[in-house]
């Protein structure tokens, strides 16, 4: 299959770590540049650039579904993310004071969220163990490896229901959602792990307990940072992880806000369809996040690779792209004013 120049658009996803790298070279308060880029410049570009509802035809999907370059674009994020984290610990933490380091830490948290957790989410849905392992590895510095279990075995089954902690309720502010979602997803992961281990006991149960190994891996990561780089670096590592997690949870918030599935006469919820997640066709958000913004189709067909996701005319549409929507969600009255009229009346409580 010949290379289509349009496929190179996903190289734009590297612009976020590229801006962070440039801020390192410039030094000082340029450490805040990534924040300005993602939540300042990108929203402006999304307003100026046209949206695209175009879908691939069957032949294009057949070819692009097996073309390895799309996978390589994901894999390349591992050395980028871990390289920038290592550089932060080695060179930036000893060099700068709190005010400057805060800018670099917040920016690196955005990189870890966009090019780390988001890519981990995509790889976590893959069929090969190797790709799922890479996804889990990217979750480690965010200290959020339990997300793999809860997202794949919990969220995708319970999305758009009150049983899903990652689905924001109608009129729920994002700040309370952070608490309910983070705690709820951890509880859900624990319960799911118990279910997965119900036929195992003793050493066998411990050996197959993924949450145990996730906690061990994350603990060893923090221990390594502490031993090699010191207590100060360890604290900043927690800040980076917190920013990445809050970015993830705010993304969860805008993806599912207020959308609910009805219950059938049997008491079971209706099947997840393309109408149960918010969609966005704004180009910058799409390519920066590897089509995560076509979230409606992702939930409808979760095994589809990012380059194959479709637009559905029936999907509820966000009025803005993801970066702009994230900023708006931090202002609950404005968010409710814009979004509440867009929630389908039959889904409102």
C-alpha positions in Angstrom: 0.0 0.0 0.0 1.6 3.3 -1.0 2.1 5.9 1.7 -0.7 8.5 1.8 0.6 11.9 2.9 -2.6 12.3 4.8 -1.6 9.5 7.1 1.3 11.5 8.3 -1.1 13.8 10.2 -0.7 11.6 13.3 2.9 12.8 13.6 1.2 15.9 15.0 0.6 13.9 18.1 4.3 14.3 18.9 3.9 18.1 18.9 3.0 18.1 22.6 6.3 16.4 23.7 8.1 18.5 21.1 6.9 21.7 22.7 7.9 20.4 26.1 11.4 19.6 24.6 11.6 23.1 23.2 10.7 24.5 26.6 13.6 22.5 28.1 16.0 24.1 25.6 14.7 27.6 26.3 14.7 27.0 30.1 13.2 29.0 32.9 9.5 29.9 32.8 9.2 28.5 29.3 8.4 25.3 31.3 4.8 26.5 31.2 4.8 26.6 27.4 3.2 23.1 27.0 0.1 24.2 29.0 -0.3 27.3 26.8 0.1 25.2 23.7 -2.4 22.5 24.6 -5.1 24.7 26.3 -4.4 28.0 24.5 -3.1 27.6 21.0 -4.8 24.3 20.1 -8.3 25.5 21.0 -7.8 28.5 18.8 -6.6 26.2 15.9 -9.7 24.0 16.4 -11.9 27.1 16.0 -10.1 28.0 12.8 -9.8 24.6 11.2 -12.7 22.8 9.7 -14.2 19.7 11.2 -14.1 16.5 9.2 -16.9 13.9 9.3 -15.3 11.8 6.6 -15.1 8.0 7.0 -12.8 5.5 5.3 -14.4 3.2 2.8 -14.2 -0.6 3.2 -11.1 -1.0 1.0 -9.2 1.7 2.9 -10.1 0.2 6.2 -9.0 -3.2 5.1 -5.6 -1.9 4.1 -5.0 0.6 7.0 -6.1 -2.0 9.5 -3.0 -4.1 8.9 -0.5 -1.3 8.0 2.1 -1.4 10.7 3.1 2.3 10.5 0.0 3.3 12.6 1.2 0.9 15.3 4.8 2.2 15.1 3.4 5.7 15.7 2.0 4.5 19.0 5.1 2.5 20.1 7.4 5.5 19.5 5.7 7.3 22.4 7.3 4.9 25.0 10.9 6.2 24.5 9.6 9.7 24.2 7.6 9.7 27.4 10.1 7.8 29.5 13.0 9.8 28.1 11.4 13.1 29.0 10.6 11.8 32.5 14.2 10.7 33.0 15.5 14.0 31.8 13.2 15.8 34.2 14.6 13.8 37.1 18.2 14.0 36.1 18.6 17.6 34.9 15.5 19.8 35.7 14.8 18.8 39.4 18.3 19.7 40.6 18.5 22.9 38.4 15.4 24.9 39.1 13.4 26.3 42.0 9.8 25.5 42.9 8.1 28.1 40.6 10.0 27.0 37.5 9.8 23.3 38.3 6.0 23.6 38.8 5.7 24.7 35.1 7.8 21.8 33.9 6.0 19.3 36.1 2.5 20.4 35.0 3.6 20.3 31.4 5.2 16.9 31.7 2.0 15.7 33.4 0.1 16.8 30.2 2.6 14.9 28.1 2.2 11.8 30.3 -1.6 12.1 30.0 -1.8 12.7 26.2 1.1 10.6 25.0 1.2 8.2 27.9 -2.2 7.3 29.3 -4.0 8.0 26.1 -1.7 5.7 24.1 -1.9 3.1 26.9 -5.7 3.2 26.5 -5.4 2.4 22.8 -2.8 -0.4 23.3 -4.8 -1.8 26.2 -7.6 -2.7 23.7 -5.2 -4.6 21.4 -5.3 -8.4 21.0 -1.6 -9.1 21.5 0.0 -9.5 25.0 3.0 -7.5 23.9 0.9 -4.4 23.0 -1.1 -4.7 26.2 2.1 -4.9 28.2 3.4 -1.7 26.5 0.1 -0.1 27.4 0.5 -1.1 31.1 4.1 0.1 31.1 2.9 3.6 30.0 0.4 3.6 32.9 3.2 3.0 35.4 4.6 6.5 35.9 1.0 7.8 36.2 0.5 5.3 39.1 -2.8 4.3 37.4 -2.2 0.7 36.2 -5.5 -0.5 37.7 -7.1 1.6 34.9 -6.4 -1.3 32.5 -8.6 -3.7 34.5 -11.4 -1.3 35.3 -11.5 0.3 31.8 -11.6 -2.9 29.8 -13.7 -5.1 32.2 -15.7 -2.4 33.9 -16.1 0.8 32.0 -16.8 -0.7 28.6 -19.5 -2.9 30.2 -21.2 -0.2 32.4 -20.6 3.0 30.5 -23.6 5.3 30.4 -25.1 3.8 33.6 -25.1 4.8 37.2 -22.9 1.7 37.9 -20.0 3.3 36.0 -17.8 5.6 38.1 -16.3 7.0 34.9 -19.7 8.3 33.6 -20.4 11.8 34.9 -24.0 12.4 36.1 -26.1 15.2 34.8 -25.3 18.4 36.6 -22.3 16.8 38.4 -19.4 19.3 38.5 -16.0 18.0 37.3 -14.4 18.5 40.7 -16.7 16.1 42.5 -16.4 13.8 39.5 -12.6 13.6 40.1 -13.3 12.2 43.6 -16.1 9.8 42.7 -14.4 8.5 39.6 -10.9 8.0 41.0 -12.2 6.2 44.1 -15.0 4.4 42.2 -12.6 3.0 39.6 -10.2 1.8 42.2 -13.0 0.0 44.0 -14.3 -1.4 40.7 -10.8 -2.7 39.8 -10.5 -4.5 43.2 -13.9 -6.1 42.8 -13.2 -7.1 39.2 -9.9 -8.6 40.3 -11.7 -10.7 42.9 -14.0 -12.0 40.3 -11.2 -12.9 38.0 -9.5 -14.8 40.8 -12.6 -16.6 42.1 -11.3 -20.0 41.1 -7.8 -19.5 42.4 -6.4 -19.7 46.0 -3.1 -19.3 47.8 0.0 -18.8 45.8 -1.8 -19.3 42.5 -4.2 -16.5 43.4 -1.3 -14.2 44.3 0.6 -15.1 41.1 -2.4 -14.3 38.9 -3.4 -11.1 40.9 -2.6 -8.4 38.3 -3.4 -5.6 40.8 -0.7 -7.0 43.1 1.9 -6.9 40.3 0.7 -3.4 39.3 1.2 -2.1 42.8 4.5 -3.8 43.0 5.7 -2.3 39.7 4.5 1.2 40.7 6.1 0.9 44.1 9.4 -0.1 42.5 9.2 2.8 40.1 8.8 5.3 43.0 11.5 3.5 45.0 13.9 3.7 42.0 13.2 7.5 41.7 13.8 8.0 45.4 17.0 6.0 45.5 18.6 7.4 42.3 17.3 10.9 42.3 16.2 11.6 45.9 13.1 12.5 47.9 12.5 15.8 46.0 12.3 14.1 42.7 10.0 11.5 44.1 7.6 14.2 45.2 7.7 15.8 41.8 7.0 12.4 40.3 3.7 12.3 42.3 2.8 15.7 41.0 3.4 14.6 37.4 1.2 11.5 38.0 -1.5 13.5 39.6 -1.7 15.9 36.6 -1.8 13.0 34.2 -4.6 11.3 36.1 -6.7 14.5 36.5 -6.3 15.1 32.7 -7.6 11.5 32.1 -10.5 11.9 34.5 -11.5 15.3 33.0 -11.4 13.6 29.6 -13.7 10.9 31.0 -16.0 13.6 32.2 -16.4 15.3 28.9 -16.7 12.0 27.0 -19.7 10.7 28.9 -21.3 13.7 30.7 -25.0 13.2 31.3 -25.5 10.3 28.8 -27.4 7.3 30.1 -28.7 4.1 28.7 -32.3 3.1 29.5 -33.3 -0.1 31.4 -35.3 -2.7 29.5 -38.2 -4.6 31.0 -35.9 -7.4 31.9 -34.0 -5.0 34.2 -30.9 -5.0 32.0 -29.5 -1.9 30.4 -29.9 -1.4 26.7 -26.7 -2.2 24.7 -24.0 0.4 24.3 -24.4 2.3 21.0 -22.9 5.2 19.2 -25.3 7.5 21.0 -23.9 6.9 24.5 -20.6 8.9 24.2 -19.9 12.4 23.1 -18.1 12.7 19.8 -15.9 15.4 18.4 -14.7 15.8 14.8 -12.4 18.8 15.5 -9.2 18.0 13.6 -6.5 19.0 16.1 -8.0 17.1 19.0 -8.5 14.1 16.7 -4.9 13.8 15.6 -3.3 14.9 18.9 -5.1 12.2 20.7 -5.1 9.4 18.1 -8.8 9.7 17.3 -9.8 9.4 20.9 -12.3 12.1 20.2 -14.3 9.7 18.0 -15.3 8.2 21.2 -18.8 7.2 20.2 -17.5 4.7 17.7 -14.8 3.5 20.1 -17.5 2.4 22.6 -19.7 1.1 19.9 -16.8 -1.1 18.5 -14.0 -1.1 21.1 -11.8 -3.4 19.2 -11.3 -1.0 16.3 -7.9 0.6 15.9 -7.7 4.3 16.2 -7.1 5.0 12.5 -10.3 3.1 11.5 -12.8 4.9 13.8 -15.9 6.3 12.2 -18.2 9.3 12.5 -21.8 8.5 13.2 -24.5 11.0 12.3 -26.5 9.9 15.3 -23.8 10.4 17.9 -24.1 13.4 20.2 -21.5 16.0 19.2 -19.4 18.2 21.5 -19.7 21.9 20.4 -15.9 22.2 20.8 -12.8 20.0 20.6 -11.4 18.1 23.6 -8.9 20.7 24.7 -11.5 23.5 24.7 -14.1 21.2 26.4 -11.6 20.4 29.1 -11.1 24.0 29.9 -14.9 24.7 29.8 -15.5 21.8 32.2 -13.4 23.5 34.8 -16.0 26.3 34.9 -19.1 24.3 35.9 -21.8 27.0 35.5 -20.6 27.7 31.9 -20.2 24.0 31.2 -23.8 23.3 32.3 -25.1 26.3 30.3 -23.5 25.0 27.1 -23.9 21.2 27.6 -27.2 20.6 29.4 -29.4 21.6 26.5 -27.4 19.2 24.3 -28.1 16.2 26.5 -31.0 14.2 24.9 -34.1 14.8 26.9 -34.8 11.1 27.3 -31.4 10.7 29.1 -31.9 13.4 31.6 -32.9 12.4 35.1 
